[in-house]
Amino acid sequence: MSAVRATTGTVTTAAAAATSSWVELPVRQRGVCCDLELAAEPADLAPAVELLKALGDPTRLSMVATLRKHAAPVCICDLLSVFQLSQPTISHHMAVLREAELVRTEKRGLWHFYGLRDDLPGHVERLLVALLDQV
């Protein structure tokens, strides 16, 4: 709790008031302390946020690393055996990666094959390099 002295425009902290030793601090007004500008509109960052959400799950990031390591598309049946997850779970993760425009899919008979998109934007490729070349 702090007390404001209207006559001097200062604030006294509760701790200082309890010890009978007054510490006067200048009253600060919101928005005048620093010359701060908004670096980016939050709405403009939505695509980056969606990409980071897709890569923020350890299983999905591992799936991206696995697909990145293989030049040819990988069958979902192989992903099932490697990750030891159920088919619906694998499909869900792949759908999230597909919505984030990280993977491509093709159907061959009954099976779906997945691979990283060949046309990933440069900033996405650099992000994957930064994240996956550490492992």
C-alpha positions in Angstrom: 0.0 0.0 0.0 1.4 3.4 -0.8 0.4 6.9 0.2 0.3 9.7 -2.4 1.1 13.2 -1.2 -0.9 15.5 -3.5 1.1 18.6 -2.5 4.5 17.3 -3.6 3.5 14.8 -6.3 5.4 12.0 -4.6 4.6 8.4 -3.5 5.6 7.0 -0.2 6.0 3.2 0.0 4.2 1.2 2.7 7.4 -0.3 3.9 8.9 3.1 4.5 5.7 4.4 6.1 5.8 1.5 8.6 9.3 2.3 9.7 8.7 6.0 10.1 11.3 6.7 7.5 9.7 8.2 4.5 11.1 7.4 1.1 9.7 9.7 -1.5 9.5 8.5 -5.1 8.4 10.6 -8.1 4.9 10.0 -9.3 5.1 8.3 -12.7 2.6 8.7 -15.5 1.8 5.8 -17.8 3.4 6.2 -21.2 5.8 9.0 -20.4 8.7 7.1 -18.8 10.3 5.8 -22.0 10.1 6.6 -25.7 8.6 3.2 -26.5 7.0 2.2 -29.8 5.1 -0.9 -30.7 7.5 -3.1 -32.8 4.7 -5.1 -34.5 1.0 -5.2 -34.4 -0.1 -8.5 -32.6 -2.5 -9.3 -35.5 0.4 -9.1 -38.0 2.2 -11.8 -36.0 -0.6 -14.4 -36.3 1.2 -16.5 -39.0 4.4 -16.6 -37.0 2.4 -17.5 -33.8 0.7 -20.4 -35.6 4.0 -21.7 -36.9 5.5 -21.6 -33.5 2.5 -23.3 -31.9 2.8 -26.1 -34.5 6.5 -26.5 -33.7 6.0 -26.0 -29.9 4.9 -29.6 -29.4 7.9 -32.0 -28.8 6.2 -34.8 -30.8 5.5 -32.5 -33.8 9.0 -31.1 -33.7 10.4 -34.6 -33.7 8.1 -35.5 -36.6 9.4 -32.5 -38.6 13.0 -33.5 -37.8 12.3 -37.0 -39.0 10.7 -35.8 -42.2 13.5 -33.4 -42.8 16.0 -36.2 -42.5 14.3 -38.2 -45.3 14.3 -36.9 -48.8 11.4 -39.1 -49.9 7.9 -38.9 -48.5 7.3 -41.1 -45.4 4.4 -43.4 -45.0 2.1 -42.8 -42.0 2.5 -46.5 -41.2 6.3 -45.9 -40.7 5.5 -42.9 -38.5 3.2 -45.1 -36.4 5.9 -47.6 -35.7 8.6 -45.0 -35.0 6.6 -42.8 -32.7 4.5 -45.7 -31.2 1.4 -43.5 -31.1 -2.1 -44.4 -32.4 -3.0 -43.6 -35.9 -5.5 -40.9 -34.9 -2.8 -39.2 -32.8 -0.3 -39.3 -35.7 -3.0 -38.0 -38.1 -3.8 -35.1 -35.7 -0.2 -34.1 -35.4 0.2 -34.2 -39.2 -3.0 -32.2 -39.7 -1.5 -29.4 -37.4 1.7 -29.5 -39.4 -0.2 -29.4 -42.6 -2.3 -26.4 -41.5 0.9 -24.6 -40.5 2.0 -25.3 -44.1 5.1 -27.2 -43.1 4.3 -30.6 -44.6 2.8 -31.9 -47.8 0.8 -35.1 -48.2 0.0 -37.5 -51.0 -2.3 -40.5 -50.9 -1.0 -43.7 -52.4 -3.7 -46.4 -52.3 -4.8 -46.6 -48.7 -1.8 -44.9 -47.2 -0.9 -41.2 -46.8 2.7 -40.2 -47.3 4.1 -37.1 -45.7 7.2 -34.9 -46.4 8.4 -31.4 -45.7 7.2 -28.9 -48.3 9.9 -28.2 -50.9 8.9 -24.6 -51.1 9.2 -23.6 -47.4 9.9 -19.9 -47.1 13.5 -18.9 -46.2 12.7 -17.8 -42.7 10.9 -21.1 -41.9 13.9 -23.1 -43.3 16.3 -21.0 -41.2 14.1 -21.5 -38.1 14.1 -25.3 -38.7 17.9 -25.2 -39.1 18.3 -23.3 -35.9 16.0 -25.6 -34.0 17.0 -29.0 -35.4 20.7 -28.7 -36.1 21.3 -28.5 -32.4 20.1 -32.1 -31.9 
